[in-house]
Amino acid sequence: MADRTVLMIPGPIELDADVLGALAQPQRGHMDGVFAKAFGRALGRVREVFLAPSAQPFVIAGSGTLAMEIATANLIDPGDRAVVVNTGYFGDRMRAILERQGARVDEVRAPLGEVPDTGALERALASAPAKLVAVTHVDTSTGVRAPIEDVARVAREHGALTVVDGVCSVGGEELRQEAWGIDVVLTASQKALGAPPGLALVVASPRALAARRAKKVPVASLYLDFLEWLPIMESYEKGAPQYFATPPTNLVLALDVSLGQLVAEGMDARFVRHARQAGAFRAACRALELSMLPAREAIAANTLSAFYYPSGVDAALVGRVRSEGIIMAGGLHPDAKTKYFRVGHMGVMTASDILAAVAALERGLIASGYRFEPGIGVATAQRHLSAR
Ligand code: PMP
């Protein structure tokens, strides 16, 4: 039998057929009028998806890590102080990037599975001025969602810019760039935006662009500089091609299609659907008596779930669930890597995909020798998904 699987790792994710179709279009040049129109439309859709009507979108070939570097390189001068609200693996990466760029970095950390309280951030910012505060919205290593609206408010009150790493959130978790006063939001194409990997997306508020212009030293890398890309993005958004560095044309076409689907679903409806499906998955895991890595339901992400293996079960569970047709991921956080698994449920996932994932998880647990009432997870998820 063919190896039919559903990719439910926390990115890359399953792609819609129309998105795949866009990838297979004949190659066009980057100065082609049809491509320019699609790129321009995609940029407009980025504003809608990030709820960022007045911010400047940048769509650039690269992964989420490049987006992190772009976001910070344009704001930091060597010696500037930055505060990282660190909830896991990608907070550590943000710190490493800022340090490479010459920032003096302080961290506000929380124990594994928790989020730092805003009081700790207040104290860190009151003790000395900071140029920026960086925070991971959903840390993909823990499934913890940070309170970015509060972080942005506290940062603003202390005169700091806010950078939100939304790689595992934008398009799945509620995030309102303009209403929440976030200066830079970054993501990548391969998660809740529903496109293949390969594009870095950054939106910058007028305040962030002003901070770039006020930088004392130029951005060290040409490719990372907002000001090199700005005329290019402005031109494409008007439908006119302009060259700086060759865009990955078919990826941009695929992104345009996937963003069109997000806009058609509506961002509020999309946030609600992700919350509902994630809530059903978590309820099923609780019914199976698994314990969640995030400390509380209120800080558990809706784009992925992270649960500890129960006693007597190890990472072999991931392989067993894979042979049942669902591809999930093992742990990532260095403090608990071998102790938990992660399931992504974002993008085109349906309620039926959630049920299939829970059913495959149950069969994997049975094969691992874990004892529970078979079907209890599926029944719980079904009740959750059917509730009006
Ligand atoms: N930040 C977060 C929250 C992520 O989940 C990831 C990727 N898993 C990254 C940054 C880095 O993105 P990429 O792997 O595309 O470079």
Residues whose N, C-alpha, C, O or C-beta is under 5 A from the ligand:
A	BS01	PMP	S63 G64 T65 F90 V138 D139 T140 D165 V167 C168 A188
